[in-house]
Amino acid sequence: MDNSYKKLLDGNRRFALSKIFDDPEYFKKLSLGQKPDYLWIGCSDSRVPANEVTSTESGEIFVHRNIANLVIHTDANLLSVLEYAVKYIGVKHIIVCGHYGCGGVKAAMSRKYHGFVDNWLCNIKDVYNKHCNELDAIANEDKRLDRLTELNVMEQVRNLAKTTIVQEAWQARPLHLHGWVYGINSGLVTDLCVIHNEAEDIETIYRFEHK
């Protein structure tokens, strides 16, 4: 029997003991509830943990992760997280964070068959198709991958802005959308400066009329 999973349990005990050592009330305070200012929509990649790369503590970031950090308007999981974070927690910022060297983006950039996941990755192929002139002009495959990663993040920020959840929030209060890319080889985040703060930041056809 493979007992390698036990190192996770051992690690959990060390984690709990270290937190209690630093602050005996740490878990008591966490148990009282959460009020994070940030929703993080990131990739499922194990190398990009939101709290670690931003040096934040438990309770500071509400997190949703999926393959290649996509915002798909028919994804009930994503929309449920989004509504809860915006409507009930009251986050002030939503960050879509991709990462260079993303396997999902790389798979979408190819024509290889990968199975069921190709249906999910088709959304990234749509991004490629939208920007094919720019991307096809990049001869270096790694640089093309980096650029598609950035364009994908930008598109997902725009997809957030198109949701009724975000637009309803904009009617009542400030809510800021951001697009970032994390460099696994450097540990640094690049802000793509694709901030969306109001419905006027997207085309008219996507704006909902509110009574």
C-alpha positions in Angstrom: 0.0 0.0 0.0 1.3 3.4 -0.9 1.4 5.5 2.3 3.0 8.6 0.7 -0.3 10.5 1.3 0.6 10.4 5.0 3.1 13.2 4.6 0.1 15.5 3.9 -1.4 14.6 7.3 2.0 15.1 9.0 2.4 18.4 7.2 -1.1 19.4 8.4 -0.1 18.8 12.0 3.0 20.8 11.6 1.0 23.6 10.0 -1.6 23.6 12.8 1.0 23.6 15.6 3.1 26.4 14.0 0.0 28.6 13.7 -1.0 28.0 17.3 2.5 28.6 18.4 2.5 32.0 16.7 -1.0 32.9 17.7 -3.0 30.7 20.1 -6.2 32.3 18.9 -5.5 31.9 15.2 -8.0 29.1 14.4 -10.6 30.6 16.7 -10.5 33.8 14.8 -10.7 32.0 11.4 -13.7 30.0 12.6 -15.7 33.2 13.1 -16.1 33.8 9.3 -14.4 35.2 6.3 -14.5 38.7 4.7 -11.8 38.6 1.9 -11.5 41.6 -0.4 -10.3 39.4 -3.3 -11.6 36.7 -5.6 -8.9 34.8 -7.3 -9.7 32.9 -10.5 -6.6 30.8 -11.3 -5.4 27.7 -13.0 -5.6 24.3 -11.3 -1.8 23.9 -11.8 -0.2 22.8 -8.5 2.6 25.3 -8.9 0.4 28.4 -8.6 -1.2 28.5 -5.1 -2.9 31.9 -4.7 -1.9 32.5 -1.0 1.7 31.5 -1.5 2.4 33.6 -4.6 0.8 36.7 -3.0 2.1 36.2 0.5 -1.4 36.3 2.0 -2.9 34.5 4.9 -5.9 32.1 5.1 -9.1 34.2 4.9 -7.7 36.9 2.7 -8.5 35.5 -0.8 -11.5 33.6 -2.0 -10.4 31.1 -4.6 -11.7 29.4 -7.7 -9.4 27.3 -9.9 -9.9 25.4 -13.1 -7.8 24.3 -16.1 -6.3 27.4 -17.7 -8.3 29.8 -15.6 -11.3 30.1 -17.8 -14.5 32.1 -17.3 -17.2 30.3 -19.2 -20.7 31.6 -19.1 -22.3 28.2 -18.9 -20.0 27.0 -16.0 -22.3 26.7 -13.0 -19.4 26.1 -10.7 -17.6 29.3 -11.7 -20.9 31.4 -11.7 -21.8 30.1 -8.2 -18.4 31.0 -6.8 -18.6 34.4 -8.6 -22.1 35.2 -7.2 -21.2 34.1 -3.7 -18.0 36.2 -3.7 -19.6 39.3 -5.2 -23.1 39.3 -3.7 -22.5 37.7 -0.2 -18.9 38.2 0.6 -18.6 41.6 -1.1 -15.2 41.2 -2.7 -13.8 44.4 -4.1 -11.4 42.9 -6.6 -11.6 39.9 -8.9 -8.3 38.7 -10.3 -8.0 36.3 -13.2 -4.4 34.9 -12.9 -2.9 32.7 -15.6 0.7 31.5 -15.7 3.4 31.2 -18.3 4.0 27.6 -19.3 0.4 26.6 -18.9 -0.2 23.1 -20.0 -3.8 23.8 -20.8 -3.0 26.7 -23.1 -0.2 24.7 -24.8 -2.6 21.8 -25.4 -5.2 24.2 -26.9 -2.5 25.7 -29.2 -2.0 22.4 -30.8 -4.2 20.1 -32.9 -3.4 17.0 -30.9 -6.3 15.0 -29.5 -6.3 14.8 -25.6 -9.7 13.5 -24.9 -12.7 15.1 -23.0 -10.6 18.0 -21.9 -10.5 19.2 -25.5 -14.1 20.3 -25.2 -13.0 22.6 -22.3 -9.9 23.8 -24.1 -11.9 24.8 -27.2 -12.6 28.0 -25.4 -8.9 28.8 -25.6 -8.8 27.8 -29.3 -11.5 30.5 -29.8 -9.1 33.0 -28.3 -6.4 31.8 -30.6 -8.7 32.1 -33.6 -9.7 35.6 -32.6 -6.0 36.7 -32.5 -4.6 34.3 -35.1 -2.9 37.0 -37.2 -0.9 38.2 -34.3 -0.1 34.8 -32.9 0.8 33.2 -36.3 3.3 35.9 -36.8 5.3 34.8 -33.7 7.8 32.2 -35.0 9.1 31.1 -31.6 6.6 28.6 -30.1 7.4 29.4 -26.5 6.8 33.1 -27.1 3.6 32.3 -29.0 2.5 30.3 -26.0 3.3 33.2 -23.6 1.3 35.6 -25.8 -1.7 33.3 -26.0 -1.5 32.9 -22.2 -1.8 36.7 -21.9 -4.5 37.0 -24.5 -6.5 34.2 -22.8 -6.3 36.0 -19.4 -7.5 39.2 -21.1 -10.4 37.4 -22.7 -11.5 35.9 -19.4 -11.5 39.3 -17.7 -13.8 40.5 -20.5 -16.0 37.4 -20.0 -16.3 38.4 -16.3 -17.4 41.9 -17.3 -20.1 40.3 -19.5 -21.8 38.4 -16.6 -25.0 39.7 -15.1 -23.4 39.1 -11.7 -20.6 41.6 -12.2 -22.8 44.1 -14.0 -25.4 44.0 -11.3 -22.7 44.7 -8.7 -21.5 47.7 -10.8 -24.9 49.3 -10.4 -24.4 49.4 -6.7 -20.7 49.7 -5.9 -17.2 49.7 -7.2 -15.9 46.3 -8.3 -12.5 46.0 -10.1 -11.5 43.3 -12.5 -7.8 42.5 -13.1 -5.8 40.3 -15.4 -2.5 38.9 -14.2 0.1 36.3 -15.4 2.4 34.5 -13.0 5.9 33.5 -14.0 6.7 30.1 -12.6 10.4 30.6 -13.6 10.6 33.9 -11.8 8.0 33.8 -9.1 6.8 37.2 -10.2 3.3 38.4 -11.3 2.8 40.6 -14.4 -0.2 42.9 -14.3 -1.6 43.0 -17.9 -3.4 46.2 -17.1 -6.7 45.0 -18.5 -8.7 46.6 -15.7 -12.5 46.7 -16.1 -14.3 48.9 -13.6 -17.7 49.5 -15.3 -20.0 48.2 -18.0 -18.8 51.0 -20.3 -15.5 49.1 -20.6 -17.2 46.5 -22.9 -19.1 46.7 -26.1 -22.7 47.9 -25.9 -24.2 44.6 -27.0 -22.9 43.0 -23.8 -24.3 45.6 -21.4 -27.5 44.8 -19.6 -30.1 47.4 -19.0 -31.1 47.7 -15.4 -34.4 49.1 -14.2 
